[in-house]
Amino acid sequence: IMLEEIEICGREGGGVSGVVLGCLEQGENGDVRVCVAHMQKLVECAHTYGLSVTFHRAIDCVSGPVSFATPLDDHAHNPGNPYLLALRTLSDLKIDRVLTSGGGESAVEGVEVIKKMQSQLTETRKEAEEGETKQQPKRTGNSEEVLPKITVMAGAGVTSENVGWLVNNTRVKEIHGSFSSVRGCGFGCEEEEQEKEE
């Protein structure tokens, strides 16, 4: 059904520029992780039609130890943050962005996890860029570190009152929220008296 819906969005157009989806599976040891097999099919289908792909807050349900810089085939021996494994997996699948609350009921509650996810991506990009400059790509284990292109989008409970604080504390570049009006936010936004939802 999901493949059919993606194809409908791609064929019929109508201003659709991307899709939001997510698939998880339970591992043999009971951990919850990204279902690579299903996600790969969905992402390939979406990209065939030029649609961007956002992995939704299913990421907030992942579990199991892995670090972002660990090769996927060696993650069981490297304890770390499950969110960082999920980020690496989604990046390998060429997913464009991930929407997360950092595991909290709101992005404010999960701010520390979101901050770690964003900082890890920033550090990994910086290392990869430095490696390209030196013509010596950074390697982790037996696999070459790939420049992650995925974007972290913070969402859940984001309001005009806390969006500035959230951006300052996580350094994310994208935010998802529902706002009833547009007004100055401290980031160069002009105050306007109009209704708007994002």
C-alpha positions as CSV (number, residue, x, y, z in Angstrom):
1,I,0.0,0.0,0.0
2,M,2.8,2.4,0.9
3,L,4.5,1.8,-2.5
4,E,1.2,2.4,-4.3
5,E,0.7,5.7,-2.4
6,I,4.2,6.9,-3.2
7,E,3.7,6.0,-6.9
8,I,0.4,8.0,-6.9
9,C,2.2,11.0,-5.4
10,G,4.9,10.7,-8.0
11,R,2.7,10.1,-11.0
12,E,-0.1,12.6,-10.3
13,G,2.1,15.4,-9.0
14,G,-0.1,18.0,-7.6
15,G,2.7,19.9,-5.9
16,V,3.9,16.9,-3.9
17,S,7.7,17.3,-3.3
18,G,8.3,14.5,-0.8
19,V,6.9,11.7,1.4
20,V,7.1,11.0,5.1
21,L,7.3,7.4,6.2
22,G,9.0,4.9,8.5
23,C,9.4,1.2,9.1
24,L,10.7,-0.6,12.1
25,E,11.4,-4.3,13.0
26,Q,12.2,-6.3,16.0
27,G,15.6,-8.0,16.1
28,E,16.5,-11.4,17.5
29,N,17.6,-9.9,20.8
30,G,14.4,-7.9,21.1
31,D,15.8,-4.6,20.1
32,V,13.7,-2.3,17.8
33,R,15.5,-1.0,14.7
34,V,15.0,0.4,11.3
35,C,13.7,-2.2,8.8
36,V,16.3,-1.8,6.1
37,A,14.7,-4.1,3.6
38,H,11.3,-2.3,3.5
39,M,12.8,1.1,3.8
40,Q,15.1,0.5,0.8
41,K,12.2,-0.4,-1.5
42,L,10.2,2.7,-0.3
43,V,13.1,5.1,-0.7
44,E,14.1,3.8,-4.2
45,C,10.5,4.2,-5.3
46,A,10.3,7.7,-4.0
47,H,13.6,8.8,-5.5
48,T,12.5,7.3,-8.8
49,Y,9.9,10.1,-8.9
50,G,12.2,12.7,-7.6
51,L,10.5,12.8,-4.2
52,S,12.4,13.6,-1.0
53,V,12.1,11.2,1.9
54,T,11.6,12.0,5.6
55,F,11.7,9.3,8.2
56,H,9.1,10.1,10.7
57,R,9.1,9.8,14.5
58,A,9.3,6.0,14.3
59,I,13.0,6.7,15.1
60,D,11.9,7.7,18.6
61,C,10.9,4.0,19.2
62,V,14.3,2.5,18.3
63,S,16.4,0.6,20.8
64,G,19.6,-1.4,20.9
65,P,23.3,-0.3,21.4
66,V,25.2,1.2,18.5
67,S,27.3,4.2,17.8
68,F,27.0,6.4,14.7
69,A,30.6,5.8,13.6
70,T,30.4,2.0,13.9
71,P,30.1,-0.1,10.7
72,L,26.6,-1.6,10.5
73,D,28.0,-5.2,10.4
74,D,29.9,-4.7,13.7
75,H,27.4,-2.7,15.8
76,A,26.7,-5.5,18.3
77,H,30.2,-5.1,19.8
78,N,30.1,-1.4,20.2
79,P,27.7,0.0,22.8
80,G,26.4,3.5,22.1
81,N,23.2,5.5,21.4
82,P,20.5,3.7,19.4
83,Y,19.5,6.9,17.7
84,L,23.0,7.2,16.2
85,L,22.8,3.8,14.7
86,A,19.4,4.7,13.2
87,L,20.9,7.9,11.8
88,R,23.7,5.9,10.2
89,T,21.3,3.4,8.8
90,L,19.0,6.0,7.4
91,S,21.9,7.9,5.9
92,D,23.1,4.7,4.1
93,L,19.6,4.4,2.7
94,K,19.9,7.9,1.3
95,I,17.0,9.2,3.3
96,D,16.9,13.0,3.2
97,R,15.9,13.9,6.8
98,V,14.7,12.4,10.0
99,L,11.9,13.9,12.2
100,T,12.5,13.3,15.9
101,S,11.6,14.4,19.4
102,G,14.7,12.8,20.8
103,G,12.6,10.1,22.4
104,G,10.7,12.6,24.6
105,E,7.1,13.5,24.6
106,S,8.3,16.7,23.1
107,A,11.4,18.0,21.4
108,V,12.1,20.1,24.5
109,E,12.2,16.9,26.6
110,G,14.4,15.1,24.1
111,V,16.7,18.1,23.6
112,E,19.9,16.3,24.7
113,V,19.4,13.4,22.3
114,I,18.6,15.8,19.4
115,K,21.7,17.8,20.3
116,K,23.8,14.7,20.2
117,M,22.4,13.5,16.9
118,Q,23.0,17.0,15.3
119,S,26.5,17.3,16.8
120,Q,27.5,13.8,15.6
121,L,26.4,14.6,12.1
122,T,28.2,17.9,12.1
123,E,31.4,16.3,13.4
124,T,31.2,13.5,10.9
125,R,30.7,15.9,8.0
126,K,33.7,18.0,9.2
127,E,35.9,14.9,9.4
128,A,34.8,13.7,6.0
129,E,35.5,17.2,4.5
130,E,38.9,17.3,6.1
131,G,39.7,13.8,4.8
132,E,38.7,14.9,1.2
133,T,40.9,17.9,1.5
134,K,43.9,15.7,2.5
135,Q,42.8,13.1,-0.1
136,Q,42.8,10.6,2.7
137,P,39.2,9.7,3.5
138,K,38.5,8.8,7.1
139,R,38.1,5.1,7.7
140,T,36.3,3.3,10.5
141,G,37.2,-0.4,10.8
142,N,37.0,-1.9,7.3
143,S,34.6,0.6,5.9
144,E,35.1,4.1,4.5
145,E,33.3,6.8,6.4
146,V,30.7,8.3,4.1
147,L,29.7,11.9,4.3
148,P,26.2,11.8,5.8
149,K,23.7,14.0,3.9
150,I,20.8,13.4,6.2
151,T,19.2,16.3,8.1
152,V,17.9,16.2,11.6
153,M,14.5,17.9,12.0
154,A,13.3,18.5,15.5
155,G,9.6,18.2,16.1
156,A,6.8,17.6,18.7
157,G,5.6,20.3,20.9
158,V,7.5,23.0,19.1
159,T,5.9,26.5,19.6
160,S,6.8,30.1,18.9
161,E,7.8,30.3,22.6
162,N,10.3,27.5,22.6
163,V,11.6,27.3,19.0
164,G,14.4,29.8,19.5
165,W,15.6,28.0,22.6
166,L,15.4,24.6,20.8
167,V,17.4,25.8,17.8
168,N,20.0,27.5,20.0
169,N,20.5,24.3,22.1
170,T,20.5,21.8,19.3
171,R,21.8,23.7,16.3
172,V,19.3,21.9,14.1
173,K,18.6,23.5,10.7
174,E,15.0,22.3,10.3
175,I,12.0,22.4,12.7
176,H,8.6,20.9,12.4
177,G,5.7,22.5,14.3
178,S,2.2,23.9,14.1
179,F,2.1,27.6,14.5
180,S,-1.1,29.7,14.7
181,S,0.6,33.0,13.7
182,V,3.8,34.5,12.3
183,R,5.7,36.9,14.5
184,G,9.3,37.9,15.4
185,C,11.3,35.0,16.7
186,G,14.7,36.5,17.3
187,F,16.1,35.1,14.0
188,G,15.3,38.0,11.7
189,C,11.7,37.1,11.2
190,E,9.4,40.0,10.6
191,E,6.3,40.4,12.7
192,E,3.2,39.9,10.7
193,E,-0.4,39.6,11.7
194,Q,-1.6,36.6,9.6
195,E,-2.6,33.1,10.3
196,K,-0.1,30.4,9.2
197,E,0.4,26.7,9.7
198,E,3.6,24.9,9.1
